[in-house]
């Protein structure tokens, strides 16, 4: 079998047995020789009523940054919520945190995704293909996917028996990053195995500013380097696959470790002495965070003539710690005897199981059913308190039916029911009790406040549903519409957090009486795929009867230096907007691409916008590609974001310019791949409205030159 790619097209020539790589449509089909030529994006989008972006190796290589979400934010509607240069998490159409699911090999990634300072623990070097599903995906992926899904999948294994591998080297100028990754694989008969090890080290990153302002206090930035933002990450993974006839199984073990410093000026009360130059741009001092994410998964699959059965099983251990020089606002709190500077620690254990079945006995009807089960247990430690210990059990069952009378029309509809059970432990703070009595608070307030977390046992359950249509009146045209009802179980932080969250520097408090998040969502997309021109326009609108957000209460916290209380509250809310993407093939090997997006959010109860709403943006890219070379220049326009929530700062817009080039250089029996890029070419000072550091008025990293070298190799048996 031979597979080839030409711009915008997929060409397949084969004889014998074809194994389709779409996870939920795997089949063994005996074929005579065939030739298939089709637009790949068009083909994949015809199989789902939601807008789908398929990202392959070429895109990931061209935009590679060493950080998955910063790579994917090149796509319209996708944003990266950044924490310096080390951590980031996904935002799709203005929704993030527990509203966007990230899955890898069929298992949902589970960490501390509720926090703005918590990143995504996935090795960017190990990502081979990503499907971005925008809009309400709760029907197939569970309640935490009401905003969309980032689905990481494995590329197809080679067809010939061989030993293969890849050595990758990465360097950046903005933070002195150097890193690399080594992958070794073997394909032999029915077995396919890959082993990868990656490591990156980086120093304090540069910003185009000499000073920042935090809580009205001006603080210097020595040598334009943001002190203590250095870090490193180390990742290892093993993936193996076995195929025999109609049976296939995958097994994967991965471990991701990160240690990254926090800018001292962004934690606690501003103090210029804490940001003084320490003489090193690569050391990691206090405060800093560490996270270790261990994941073990397996995928089992068997195909009968008309039935495909799948089972995904996974275990994850996410261990996150935040370290800061011991400090207390209570005089009675002693220095801990062990790990005195460990401020917060969370250990989350997650067991996941997902079963799916697909029935394709009819040429017109297609039925899919699924059953998901998940159990979580989170423990805590450290000298500070923010979130109590808890356990959580969720399960959901779904059914999706597709009617496809011909190649022009497809109608899909389905229902899902999810049930969740949350058990939150109580937590009493004896040091706060002593402090309040010493401060002269009444016994009523002391008794009420010393219990930071009351026991909470809540059950949640509700239906999700969707109805969608895909209509292709002609080969070049594709129209899609989907309406869905989604709901999300509130997280433990929304029910029971009660403490000062560093970086946000405010008292965040959960509400144990919160109801589930519920909403209706409409998603429409029109695509035209011409010979030299393609365009996709995808508007959307969402209405939530109970959208959960942090609301300033006007109540003053009894915790010292904590300010007013921000409490998780439900409200009626509206999201609307859309994306546009277009590509034009020009003469002389040139091409032009356009990508734009806009999100409108509104709190209908408070009559103000919602927080963390991304600004509108537009990307214009001109490329030239011929044989083994590719060059591109990009103009990125970011609009002002003046539609902000209460106590949220507006963010000015910016215009950025980027350059890139790629080369394939034949060396021996392989092609060495070089990718060069220059980001923020003119060192423009600008802010990411979604950044963890935006509140401290820290701009985004300055000019960055990057070099990525990939050396693939293989030897046939």
C-alpha positions as CSV (number, residue, x, y, z in Angstrom):
1,X,0.0,0.0,0.0
2,X,1.2,3.5,-0.8
3,X,0.0,6.7,0.6
4,X,1.0,10.1,-0.7
5,X,0.1,13.7,0.1
6,X,-0.1,16.5,-2.4
7,X,-1.3,20.0,-1.3
8,X,-4.8,19.7,0.1
9,X,-5.2,16.1,-1.2
10,X,-4.8,12.5,0.0
11,X,-3.8,9.9,-2.6
12,X,-4.0,6.2,-1.7
13,X,-3.1,3.3,-3.9
14,X,-3.4,-0.2,-2.4
15,X,-4.0,-3.9,-2.9
16,X,-4.9,-6.5,-0.4
17,X,-6.3,-5.6,3.1
18,X,-7.0,-2.0,4.0
19,X,-7.0,-1.0,7.7
20,X,-8.7,2.4,8.1
21,X,-7.1,4.5,10.8
22,X,-10.2,6.4,12.1
23,X,-10.5,4.9,15.6
24,X,-14.2,4.4,15.5
25,X,-14.4,3.1,11.9
26,X,-11.7,0.5,11.8
27,X,-12.4,-2.3,9.3
28,X,-10.6,-5.1,7.5
29,X,-11.8,-4.9,3.8
30,X,-10.5,-7.1,1.0
31,X,-9.8,-5.0,-2.0
32,X,-8.6,-5.2,-5.5
33,X,-6.3,-2.4,-6.6
34,X,-7.9,1.0,-6.0
35,X,-6.9,4.6,-6.4
36,X,-8.5,7.2,-4.2
37,X,-8.0,11.0,-4.5
38,X,-9.8,13.2,-2.1
39,X,-9.4,16.4,-0.2
40,X,-8.4,15.2,3.3
41,X,-10.0,17.9,5.4
42,X,-13.2,17.6,3.3
43,X,-13.3,13.9,3.8
44,X,-12.9,14.0,7.5
45,X,-15.4,16.8,8.0
46,X,-18.1,14.8,6.3
47,X,-18.0,12.3,9.1
48,X,-19.0,14.7,11.9
49,X,-21.6,17.4,12.4
50,X,-19.2,19.5,14.4
51,X,-16.4,21.6,12.9
52,X,-13.2,19.5,12.8
53,X,-9.6,20.6,12.3
54,X,-7.2,17.8,11.5
55,X,-3.6,18.6,12.3
56,X,-0.9,16.4,11.0
57,X,2.9,16.1,11.1
58,X,3.6,18.8,8.6
59,X,1.6,21.5,10.5
60,X,3.0,20.4,13.9
61,X,6.6,20.6,12.5
62,X,6.1,24.0,10.8
63,X,4.6,25.6,13.9
64,X,6.4,23.5,16.6
65,X,7.2,25.5,19.8
66,X,8.0,22.7,22.3
67,X,4.6,23.4,23.8
68,X,1.5,21.7,22.4
69,X,-1.1,24.4,22.9
70,X,1.2,27.2,21.8
71,X,1.6,25.2,18.6
72,X,-2.2,24.6,18.1
73,X,-3.2,28.2,18.7
74,X,-2.3,28.9,15.1
75,X,-5.8,27.5,14.3
76,X,-8.7,29.9,14.4
77,X,-10.8,29.5,17.5
78,X,-8.1,27.8,19.5
79,X,-6.1,29.7,22.2
80,X,-3.4,29.0,24.6
81,X,-3.8,30.1,28.2
82,X,-0.1,30.6,29.1
83,X,1.8,30.6,32.4
84,X,5.1,32.2,31.3
85,X,7.0,30.1,28.7
86,X,6.6,26.8,30.4
87,X,2.9,25.9,31.0
88,X,-0.2,26.4,28.9
89,X,-3.7,25.0,28.6
90,X,-6.3,25.0,25.9
91,X,-9.1,27.5,25.3
92,X,-11.6,26.8,22.5
93,X,-14.1,29.6,21.5
94,X,-13.6,31.3,24.9
95,X,-14.1,28.2,27.0
96,X,-11.3,26.5,29.0
97,X,-10.5,24.8,32.3
98,X,-13.0,21.9,32.8
99,X,-15.0,22.8,29.7
100,X,-12.4,21.5,27.2
101,X,-11.3,17.9,27.2
102,X,-7.9,16.7,26.1
103,X,-7.7,13.0,25.1
104,X,-4.7,11.0,24.3
105,X,-5.2,7.5,22.7
106,X,-8.8,7.5,23.8
107,X,-8.2,8.5,27.5
108,X,-9.1,11.9,28.8
109,X,-6.1,13.7,30.3
110,X,-6.8,14.4,34.0
111,X,-4.8,16.8,36.1
112,X,-5.4,20.0,38.0
113,X,-7.0,21.7,34.9
114,X,-9.2,23.9,37.0
115,X,-6.4,26.4,37.8
116,X,-5.2,29.2,35.6
117,X,-1.6,28.4,36.7
118,X,-1.8,24.7,35.9
119,X,-0.6,23.5,32.5
120,X,-1.0,20.5,30.3
121,X,1.4,17.6,31.0
122,X,1.9,16.2,27.5
123,X,5.2,15.7,25.5
124,X,4.9,17.9,22.4
125,X,7.5,15.9,20.6
126,X,5.4,12.8,20.9
127,X,2.3,14.3,19.3
128,X,1.8,13.0,15.7
129,X,-1.8,13.9,14.9
130,X,-4.4,16.1,16.6
131,X,-8.1,16.5,15.9
132,X,-9.7,19.7,17.2
133,X,-13.4,19.4,17.7
134,X,-15.0,22.8,18.3
135,X,-18.4,23.1,20.0
136,X,-20.5,20.9,22.1
137,X,-18.9,17.4,22.2
138,X,-20.5,16.2,25.4
139,X,-22.5,13.5,23.7
140,X,-19.4,11.4,22.8
141,X,-16.8,12.7,25.3
142,X,-18.7,13.4,28.5
143,X,-19.8,16.5,30.4
144,X,-16.3,18.1,30.5
145,X,-16.3,18.5,26.7
146,X,-19.1,21.1,26.4
147,X,-16.6,23.6,24.9
148,X,-14.7,21.2,22.6
149,X,-12.1,18.5,22.4
150,X,-8.4,18.3,21.7
151,X,-8.0,14.7,20.5
152,X,-4.4,13.4,20.3
153,X,-4.0,10.2,18.2
154,X,-1.2,8.0,16.9
155,X,-0.1,8.2,13.3
156,X,-0.6,5.1,11.2
157,X,2.2,2.5,11.6
158,X,4.5,1.8,8.6
159,X,3.4,-1.0,6.3
160,X,6.8,-2.6,5.8
161,X,8.8,-4.4,8.6
162,X,11.5,-2.1,9.6
163,X,13.5,-0.4,12.4
164,X,12.9,3.3,12.3
165,X,13.5,6.4,14.5
166,X,14.0,10.1,14.8
167,X,16.4,12.5,16.5
168,X,15.0,16.0,17.1
169,X,16.9,19.0,18.4
170,X,15.3,22.3,19.4
171,X,16.8,25.7,20.3
172,X,15.2,29.1,21.2
173,X,16.8,32.5,21.7
174,X,14.1,34.1,23.9
175,X,14.8,31.9,26.9
176,X,18.0,30.1,25.9
177,X,16.1,26.8,25.5
178,X,17.9,23.7,24.3
179,X,16.2,20.4,24.1
180,X,15.8,17.3,22.1
181,X,14.0,14.0,21.7
182,X,14.9,10.6,20.6
183,X,12.4,8.1,19.2
184,X,13.1,4.4,18.2
185,X,10.5,2.2,16.7
186,X,10.2,-1.4,15.4
187,X,7.6,-2.8,13.0
188,X,7.8,-6.5,12.8
189,X,4.9,-8.7,11.5
190,X,1.9,-8.0,13.8
191,X,3.9,-5.9,16.3
192,X,4.6,-2.2,16.2
193,X,6.5,-0.5,19.1
194,X,7.8,3.0,19.7
195,X,10.0,4.3,22.6
196,X,10.6,8.0,23.0
197,X,12.6,10.2,25.5
198,X,12.5,14.0,25.4
199,X,14.0,16.7,27.5
200,X,14.0,20.5,27.5
201,X,15.9,23.0,29.6
202,X,15.3,26.8,29.5
203,X,16.3,29.9,31.3
204,X,14.5,33.1,32.3
205,X,12.7,34.5,29.3
206,X,13.1,37.9,27.8
207,X,10.3,40.5,27.6
208,X,10.3,43.8,25.7
209,X,10.0,45.9,28.9
210,X,12.2,47.2,31.7
211,X,9.5,47.5,34.4
212,X,6.2,46.0,35.3
213,X,3.4,47.3,37.6
214,X,1.8,45.1,40.2
215,X,-0.9,46.4,42.5
216,X,0.2,50.0,41.6
217,X,3.8,49.2,42.6
218,X,6.5,49.6,39.9
219,X,9.1,46.8,39.8
220,X,12.2,46.6,37.7
221,X,13.0,43.8,35.2
222,X,16.7,43.4,35.2
223,X,18.3,42.9,31.7
224,X,14.7,42.5,30.5
225,X,14.7,38.9,31.7
226,X,11.8,37.8,33.9
227,X,13.5,36.4,37.0
228,X,12.9,32.8,38.0
229,X,11.0,31.7,35.0
230,X,13.5,29.1,34.1
231,X,12.7,25.4,34.1
232,X,13.0,22.0,32.5
233,X,10.8,19.1,31.5
234,X,11.6,15.4,31.0
235,X,9.3,13.0,29.3
236,X,9.4,9.3,28.5
237,X,6.9,7.0,26.7
238,X,6.4,3.5,25.4
239,X,3.7,2.6,22.9
240,X,3.1,-0.8,21.4
241,X,0.4,-2.2,19.1
242,X,-0.6,-5.7,18.1
243,X,-2.8,-6.7,15.2
244,X,-4.1,-10.0,14.1
245,X,-7.0,-10.4,11.8
246,X,-9.9,-8.5,13.2
247,X,-8.3,-7.9,16.6
248,X,-6.1,-4.9,17.5
249,X,-4.7,-3.8,20.9
250,X,-2.6,-0.8,22.0
251,X,-0.6,-0.3,25.2
252,X,1.0,2.9,26.3
253,X,3.0,4.0,29.3
254,X,4.1,7.6,29.7
255,X,5.6,9.9,32.3
256,X,5.8,13.6,32.1
257,X,7.8,15.7,34.6
258,X,8.0,19.5,34.7
259,X,9.7,21.9,37.1
260,X,9.2,25.6,36.4
261,X,9.8,28.7,38.4
262,X,7.2,31.4,39.1
263,X,8.1,35.1,38.8
264,X,8.5,36.2,42.4
265,X,6.7,39.5,41.7
266,X,3.6,37.6,40.8
267,X,3.1,35.8,44.2
268,X,2.1,37.5,47.4
269,X,2.5,41.1,48.3
270,X,4.7,43.1,45.9
271,X,8.3,43.5,47.1
272,X,11.0,44.9,44.8
273,X,13.7,43.1,46.7
274,X,12.3,39.8,45.6
275,X,12.9,40.6,41.9
276,X,16.5,41.8,42.3
277,X,18.9,40.1,39.9
278,X,20.4,36.9,41.4
279,X,23.2,36.7,38.9
280,X,21.9,33.6,37.1
281,X,19.3,33.3,34.3
282,X,19.0,29.5,34.5
283,X,18.6,28.7,38.2
284,X,15.1,27.8,39.6
285,X,14.5,29.4,42.9
286,X,11.5,29.8,45.1
287,X,8.6,30.0,44.3
288,X,8.3,27.2,41.8
289,X,6.1,24.3,40.9
290,X,6.7,20.7,40.0
291,X,4.3,18.2,38.4
292,X,4.7,14.6,37.5
293,X,2.1,12.9,35.4
294,X,2.1,9.1,35.0
295,X,-0.3,7.5,32.6
296,X,-0.9,3.9,31.7
297,X,-3.5,3.1,29.0
298,X,-4.7,0.3,26.8
299,X,-7.0,0.2,23.8
300,X,-8.7,-3.1,22.8
301,X,-10.6,-3.5,19.6
302,X,-12.3,-6.3,17.7
303,X,-14.2,-6.0,14.4
304,X,-16.9,-8.5,13.3
305,X,-18.6,-8.2,9.9
306,X,-21.1,-5.5,11.1
307,X,-19.9,-4.6,14.6
308,X,-16.9,-2.8,15.9
309,X,-16.2,-3.1,19.7
310,X,-13.7,-1.0,21.5
311,X,-12.5,-0.7,25.1
312,X,-10.2,2.0,26.5
313,X,-8.8,1.5,30.0
314,X,-6.5,4.0,31.8
315,X,-4.8,4.9,35.1
316,X,-3.3,8.3,35.8
317,X,-1.4,9.8,38.7
318,X,-1.0,13.5,38.6
319,X,1.2,14.9,41.4
320,X,1.5,18.7,41.5
321,X,3.4,20.7,44.1
322,X,3.9,24.4,44.6
323,X,6.9,25.5,46.7
324,X,7.4,28.9,48.2
325,X,9.5,30.1,51.2
326,X,7.5,29.3,54.3
327,X,5.4,32.3,55.3
328,X,2.3,32.5,57.4
329,X,-0.2,35.2,58.3
330,X,-0.9,33.5,61.6
331,X,1.7,33.9,64.4
332,X,0.7,30.5,65.9
333,X,1.6,28.4,62.8
334,X,5.0,26.7,63.3
335,X,7.4,25.9,60.5
336,X,6.7,22.3,59.3
337,X,9.3,19.8,60.3
338,X,9.5,18.2,56.9
339,X,9.4,20.0,53.5
340,X,8.9,23.4,55.3
341,X,8.6,25.3,52.0
342,X,6.0,23.0,50.4
343,X,3.0,25.4,50.2
344,X,0.5,23.2,48.3
345,X,0.4,19.7,47.0
346,X,-2.3,17.8,45.1
347,X,-2.1,14.1,44.2
348,X,-4.9,13.1,41.8
349,X,-5.4,9.4,41.0
350,X,-7.8,8.7,38.1
351,X,-9.2,5.3,36.9
352,X,-11.0,5.5,33.5
353,X,-12.9,3.0,31.4
354,X,-14.7,3.6,28.1
355,X,-16.6,1.0,26.0
356,X,-17.9,1.7,22.6
357,X,-19.7,-0.3,20.0
358,X,-20.6,0.6,16.4
359,X,-23.2,-1.2,14.3
360,X,-23.0,-0.9,10.5
361,X,-25.3,-3.6,9.2
362,X,-27.1,-1.2,6.9
363,X,-25.7,0.9,4.1
364,X,-28.1,3.7,5.3
365,X,-28.0,3.5,9.1
366,X,-25.1,3.7,11.5
367,X,-25.5,3.3,15.2
368,X,-23.0,3.9,18.0
369,X,-23.3,3.4,21.7
370,X,-20.8,4.1,24.5
371,X,-20.4,3.6,28.3
372,X,-17.8,5.6,30.3
373,X,-16.8,5.2,33.9
374,X,-14.3,7.3,35.9
375,X,-13.2,7.4,39.5
376,X,-11.0,10.1,41.0
377,X,-9.3,10.5,44.4
378,X,-7.5,13.7,45.3
379,X,-5.3,14.2,48.4
380,X,-3.6,17.3,49.6
381,X,-0.7,18.5,51.7
382,X,1.4,21.6,52.3
383,X,1.3,24.5,54.8
384,X,-1.4,26.4,53.0
385,X,-5.0,25.5,52.1
386,X,-6.9,26.1,48.9
387,X,-8.8,22.9,48.0
388,X,-9.9,20.0,50.3
389,X,-9.5,16.3,49.6
390,X,-12.2,14.7,47.6
391,X,-13.3,11.7,45.6
392,X,-15.5,11.8,42.5
393,X,-17.3,9.1,40.5
394,X,-18.9,9.7,37.1
395,X,-20.5,7.4,34.6
396,X,-22.3,8.1,31.3
397,X,-24.1,6.1,28.6
398,X,-24.7,7.4,25.1
399,X,-26.3,6.5,21.8
400,X,-25.8,8.1,18.4
401,X,-27.6,7.3,15.2
402,X,-26.6,8.5,11.7
403,X,-28.9,8.2,8.7
404,X,-27.1,8.6,5.4
405,X,-29.5,7.9,2.4
406,X,-26.9,9.0,-0.1
407,X,-23.5,10.7,-0.5
408,X,-25.1,14.2,-0.3
409,X,-26.9,14.0,3.0
410,X,-26.2,12.8,6.5
411,X,-28.3,13.3,9.6
412,X,-27.1,12.4,13.1
413,X,-28.8,12.5,16.5
414,X,-28.1,11.1,19.9
415,X,-28.7,11.2,23.6
416,X,-26.4,10.8,26.6
417,X,-27.1,10.5,30.3
418,X,-24.4,11.3,32.8
419,X,-24.4,10.6,36.6
420,X,-21.8,12.0,39.0
421,X,-21.2,11.6,42.7
422,X,-18.8,14.0,44.6
423,X,-17.6,13.4,48.1
424,X,-15.6,16.3,49.6
425,X,-13.8,16.0,52.9
426,X,-14.0,18.6,55.7
427,X,-11.0,20.7,56.7
428,X,-10.5,22.7,59.9
429,X,-7.9,25.3,60.3
430,X,-6.7,25.6,63.9
431,X,-4.3,28.4,63.1
432,X,-7.0,30.6,61.6
433,X,-9.1,29.9,64.6
434,X,-6.4,31.2,67.0
435,X,-5.7,34.2,64.7
436,X,-9.4,35.2,64.6
437,X,-9.7,35.0,68.4
438,X,-6.6,37.1,68.8
439,X,-8.0,39.7,66.4
440,X,-11.2,40.0,68.5
441,X,-13.7,38.4,66.1
442,X,-16.9,37.2,67.6
443,X,-17.2,33.5,68.6
444,X,-19.9,33.1,65.9
445,X,-17.5,34.2,63.1
446,X,-14.6,32.1,64.6
447,X,-16.8,29.0,64.6
448,X,-18.0,29.6,61.1
449,X,-14.6,30.5,59.6
450,X,-12.3,27.9,61.2
451,X,-13.9,25.2,59.1
452,X,-12.4,26.0,55.7
453,X,-14.3,23.1,54.1
454,X,-17.5,21.4,55.2
455,X,-18.2,17.8,54.1
456,X,-20.1,17.8,50.9
457,X,-21.9,14.7,49.4
458,X,-23.7,15.6,46.2
459,X,-25.2,13.6,43.3
460,X,-25.6,15.1,39.8
461,X,-27.3,13.7,36.8
462,X,-28.7,15.0,33.5
463,X,-29.2,14.4,29.8
464,X,-27.1,15.7,26.9
465,X,-28.3,15.5,23.3
466,X,-27.5,16.7,19.8
467,X,-29.0,16.8,16.4
468,X,-27.0,17.6,13.3
469,X,-26.9,17.5,9.6
470,X,-24.2,17.4,6.9
471,X,-25.2,18.3,3.4
472,X,-22.9,18.2,0.4
473,X,-25.0,19.4,-2.6
474,X,-21.9,19.3,-4.8
475,X,-18.4,17.9,-4.3
476,X,-16.9,21.3,-3.6
477,X,-19.5,22.4,-1.1
478,X,-20.1,21.2,2.5
479,X,-22.8,22.6,4.9
480,X,-23.0,21.5,8.5
481,X,-25.3,22.4,11.3
482,X,-25.6,21.0,14.9
483,X,-27.7,21.9,17.8
484,X,-27.0,20.4,21.2
485,X,-27.9,20.5,24.8
486,X,-24.9,20.1,27.2
487,X,-24.4,20.0,30.9
488,X,-21.3,19.9,33.1
489,X,-20.9,18.6,36.7
490,X,-19.4,21.3,38.9
491,X,-15.8,20.6,39.9
492,X,-14.5,20.2,43.4
493,X,-12.9,23.7,43.3
494,X,-16.3,25.2,42.3
495,X,-18.0,23.4,45.2
496,X,-15.4,23.7,48.0
497,X,-12.3,25.8,47.4
498,X,-11.7,28.3,50.1
499,X,-8.3,30.1,50.2
500,X,-6.0,32.6,48.6
501,X,-5.1,31.5,45.1
502,X,-1.6,32.8,44.3
503,X,-1.2,34.8,41.1
504,X,-4.8,35.9,41.2
505,X,-4.1,37.1,44.7
506,X,-7.7,36.9,45.9
507,X,-9.8,34.7,48.2
508,X,-11.6,32.1,46.0
509,X,-14.5,30.3,47.5
510,X,-16.7,27.5,46.3
511,X,-20.4,27.1,46.8
512,X,-21.5,23.6,47.9
513,X,-25.0,24.3,46.7
514,X,-24.1,25.0,43.1
515,X,-26.2,23.2,40.4
516,X,-24.9,21.7,37.2
517,X,-23.9,23.9,34.3
518,X,-26.5,23.7,31.5
519,X,-26.8,25.2,28.1
520,X,-27.9,25.0,24.5
521,X,-25.4,25.4,21.7
522,X,-25.8,26.0,17.9
523,X,-22.9,25.4,15.5
524,X,-22.9,26.0,11.8
525,X,-20.2,25.7,9.2
526,X,-20.0,26.2,5.4
527,X,-16.9,25.0,3.5
528,X,-16.0,25.4,-0.2
529,X,-13.1,23.3,-1.6
530,X,-12.1,24.5,-5.0
531,X,-9.2,23.7,-7.2
532,X,-7.2,26.8,-6.3
533,X,-9.3,28.3,-3.5
534,X,-10.9,26.9,-0.3
535,X,-12.8,28.7,2.5
536,X,-14.6,27.7,5.7
537,X,-16.9,30.0,7.7
538,X,-18.2,28.6,11.1
539,X,-20.5,30.8,13.2
540,X,-21.7,29.6,16.6
541,X,-24.0,30.6,19.5
542,X,-24.4,29.2,23.0
543,X,-26.8,30.1,25.8
544,X,-26.3,28.9,29.3
545,X,-29.0,28.9,32.0
546,X,-26.4,28.3,34.7
547,X,-22.9,29.2,33.7
548,X,-20.4,28.9,36.6
549,X,-17.9,31.7,37.1
550,X,-16.1,33.6,39.9
551,X,-18.1,36.5,41.1
552,X,-16.8,39.3,43.4
553,X,-19.1,39.3,46.4
554,X,-18.3,42.5,48.1
555,X,-17.8,40.5,51.3
556,X,-14.5,41.1,53.0
557,X,-12.4,38.0,53.8
558,X,-11.4,37.2,57.3
559,X,-8.1,35.8,56.0
560,X,-5.4,38.3,56.4
561,X,-4.2,40.2,53.2
562,X,-6.9,38.4,51.2
563,X,-9.2,41.3,50.1
564,X,-12.8,40.6,49.1
565,X,-14.2,37.1,48.5
566,X,-14.7,35.8,44.9
567,X,-17.3,33.0,45.0
568,X,-18.2,30.5,42.3
569,X,-21.7,31.5,41.2
570,X,-24.1,30.4,38.5
571,X,-25.5,32.9,36.0
572,X,-27.3,33.1,32.7
573,X,-24.7,33.6,30.0
574,X,-24.3,34.0,26.2
575,X,-21.4,33.0,23.9
576,X,-21.4,33.9,20.2
577,X,-18.9,34.4,17.4
578,X,-17.2,32.4,14.7
579,X,-14.1,31.6,12.7
580,X,-13.1,32.0,9.1
581,X,-10.2,30.3,7.3
582,X,-9.3,30.5,3.6
583,X,-6.5,29.4,1.3
584,X,-5.6,30.6,-2.2
585,X,-3.1,28.9,-4.4
586,X,-1.2,31.6,-6.3
587,X,1.1,31.4,-9.4
588,X,4.9,30.7,-9.1
589,X,4.5,28.3,-6.1
590,X,3.0,31.0,-3.8
591,X,-0.1,30.5,-1.6
592,X,-2.0,32.8,0.8
593,X,-3.9,31.8,3.9
594,X,-6.3,33.7,6.1
595,X,-7.5,32.8,9.6
596,X,-9.8,34.9,11.7
597,X,-11.9,34.5,14.9
598,X,-14.1,36.5,17.2
599,X,-15.8,35.5,20.5
600,X,-18.6,37.5,22.2
601,X,-19.5,36.7,25.8
602,X,-22.1,38.3,28.0
603,X,-23.3,37.7,31.6
604,X,-27.0,38.2,31.3
605,X,-27.5,38.5,35.1
606,X,-24.7,41.1,35.7
607,X,-25.0,42.7,32.3
608,X,-21.2,42.6,31.8
609,X,-18.9,40.4,29.7
610,X,-17.4,37.2,31.1
611,X,-13.8,37.0,32.2
612,X,-11.0,35.3,30.2
613,X,-12.7,36.2,26.9
614,X,-10.1,36.1,24.0
615,X,-9.9,39.1,21.8
616,X,-10.6,39.0,18.1
617,X,-7.7,38.2,15.9
618,X,-6.6,37.8,12.2
619,X,-3.7,36.0,10.6
620,X,-2.4,36.6,7.1
621,X,0.2,34.2,5.8
622,X,2.0,34.3,2.5
623,X,4.0,31.1,1.6
624,X,6.3,29.9,-1.1
625,X,7.0,26.2,-1.5
626,X,8.9,24.3,-4.1
627,X,10.4,20.8,-3.8
628,X,12.5,20.7,-0.6
629,X,12.1,24.4,0.5
630,X,9.3,26.4,2.1
631,X,9.2,30.0,3.2
632,X,6.5,32.0,4.8
633,X,5.8,35.5,6.3
634,X,2.9,36.0,8.7
635,X,1.1,39.1,9.9
636,X,-0.9,38.6,13.1
637,X,-3.4,41.2,14.2
638,X,-4.8,41.1,17.7
639,X,-7.7,43.4,18.5
640,X,-8.1,45.4,21.7
641,X,-10.0,43.5,24.4
642,X,-12.1,46.2,26.2
643,X,-15.1,43.9,26.9
644,X,-13.9,42.7,30.3
645,X,-15.5,41.4,33.5
646,X,-15.6,43.4,36.7
647,X,-12.1,43.8,38.2
648,X,-10.5,42.5,35.0
649,X,-8.1,44.8,33.1
650,X,-8.6,45.6,29.5
651,X,-5.8,44.5,27.1
652,X,-4.5,46.6,24.2
653,X,-4.2,45.0,20.8
654,X,-1.1,44.5,18.8
655,X,0.3,43.8,15.3
656,X,3.0,41.1,15.1
657,X,5.2,39.8,12.3
658,X,6.6,36.3,12.0
659,X,8.9,34.6,9.5
660,X,9.5,30.9,8.9
661,X,11.4,28.6,6.6
662,X,11.7,24.8,6.2
663,X,14.3,22.7,4.3
664,X,14.7,19.0,3.6
665,X,18.4,18.3,3.0
666,X,19.4,14.9,1.6
667,X,22.1,13.3,3.8
668,X,23.0,9.7,3.0
669,X,19.8,7.7,2.8
670,X,17.6,10.2,4.7
671,X,16.4,13.8,4.6
672,X,17.4,16.0,7.4
673,X,14.6,18.4,8.1
674,X,15.4,22.0,9.3
675,X,12.7,24.4,10.4
676,X,13.6,28.0,11.2
677,X,11.3,30.6,12.6
678,X,11.4,34.2,13.9
679,X,8.5,35.1,16.1
680,X,7.6,38.7,17.1
681,X,10.2,39.9,14.6
682,X,10.1,43.5,15.8
683,X,10.2,42.7,19.5
684,X,6.7,44.3,20.0
685,X,5.4,44.7,23.5
686,X,2.0,43.1,23.8
687,X,-0.1,41.2,26.3
688,X,-2.0,37.9,26.1
689,X,-5.4,38.5,27.6
690,X,-5.5,34.9,28.8
691,X,-2.1,34.8,30.3
692,X,-1.6,33.9,34.0
693,X,0.8,36.9,34.2
694,X,-1.5,39.4,32.5
695,X,-2.8,40.7,35.9
696,X,0.8,41.6,36.8
697,X,1.1,43.6,33.5
698,X,3.9,41.3,32.3
699,X,4.0,41.3,28.5
700,X,4.5,38.3,26.3
701,X,8.0,37.1,25.4
702,X,10.0,39.2,23.0
703,X,11.7,38.4,19.8
704,X,12.5,34.7,19.4
705,X,14.6,32.9,16.9
706,X,14.0,29.1,16.8
707,X,15.7,26.2,15.1
708,X,14.2,22.7,14.9
709,X,16.3,19.9,13.4
710,X,14.8,16.4,12.7
711,X,16.9,13.5,11.6
712,X,14.7,10.5,10.6
713,X,16.1,7.1,9.8
714,X,14.9,3.6,9.0
715,X,16.1,0.3,7.9
716,X,13.9,-2.3,6.3
717,X,14.1,-6.0,7.4
